[in-house]
């Protein structure tokens, strides 16, 4: 066997079997950091897709954050790391980096929405599909979200532009895609697009904007009773605003949940207590915690013992 290929196989196996006390230290593949991620559950197995990068290297530099990591777990205590599942297209519009995967299942296959980035940090959102969750192919040869075509957006086609961090829900038979962008007057915002087939998307404009920031991160929408809660992060804090519908949130000051968190996904709910996964600005690993809405000032508290997960059926 070619010794270089054997070296590759050995590295894949070392990463696959590597284990740490993941609840205490947070999950990340061996030798890499973890950033924007999604969790997708199929048949009691949680599939984790995430940005992977080299510690100490900026995400903006060519050659870093060029593929998505993939790992699986049933209990958030033991993880199996798989081979990288999606890469930049060196001849395509997403030739610089790939950020922020988000996966949904529809029509007998899985759909991954991701941020594709040119080497000058110009960002758009594309989509790939899979039938097995391990092998992904681009479903279109150009981005499906292109804010340079939208009158409200600041999104030049060169020199860097923010358009990232997709989150998709289905509401009343229509898919809603939320992403972070910038308005023409310089406000960081969460924007929305709608679709019935996950390929053709209609721009629905700004879903939330607030004059205090120039960028939002990692938007996430959760239904809470008859209300809709929009989460987002950034350099300010992990925060939220509420609305009575999933289309528009009032331009009000958001409520802070925790200052050092950039992205969060909900794993399970037990009444007011939510089991969540998250990562932060200072510590690029996947951590697990509880967000207790009955507390006087709800925040996310890390869980470090497997016994703490039993409350949520894990």
QUITAHU-V514605 format. One line per field, one symbol per residue. ss: DSSP state (~ for helix, > for strand, _ for the rest). psi: psi as a letter, one per 30 degrees, with the letter a starting at -180 (. if undefined). burial: + if it has 9 or more other C-alpha atoms within 8 Angstrom, else -. Layout:
ss->???
psi->???
burial->???
This chain:
ss->__~~~~~~~~~~~~~~~____~~~~_>_____>>>>>>>>>>__>>>>>>>>>_____________>>>>>>>______>>>>>>>>_________>>>>>>>>>>__>>>>>>>>>____>>>>>>>>>______>>______>_~~~___>_______>__>>>>>>>>__>>>>>>>>>>____>>>>>>>>______>>>>>>>>_______>>>>>>>>__>>>>>>>____>>>>>>___________>>>>__>>>>>>>>>>__>>>>>>>>_____>>>>>>>_______>>>___~~~~~~~__
psi->kkeeeeeeeeeeeeeefkkaieeefkkklkgllkbkllkjkjhgkkkkklkklkkfkkffkkflhglklklllffgekkkkllkfklljfgafhfelklikkklkkhglkkjklkkklfggkklkaklllfffekkkkflgllfjifffkffkjilglgkkkjlikkklkjhgkkkkklkaklfggkklklklllfggejkkkgakekkkfflgklkhlkkkkjbglkkjllaafelklllllglgekkkilklkkekfgkelkkkelkibfkkklklllffjiljlklkjjffleiklkkkkfkefffefgg.
burial->-----+-----+--++-+---++++++++--+++++++++----++++++++++---------+++++++++++-+++++++-+++++----++++++++++++----++++++++++++++++++++++----++-+-+--++-+++-+--++++---+++++++++-----++++++++++---+++++++++---+-+--+++++++--+++++++++-----++++++++--+++++++----++------+++-++++++++-+---++++++++---++++++++++----+++--+-----+--+--
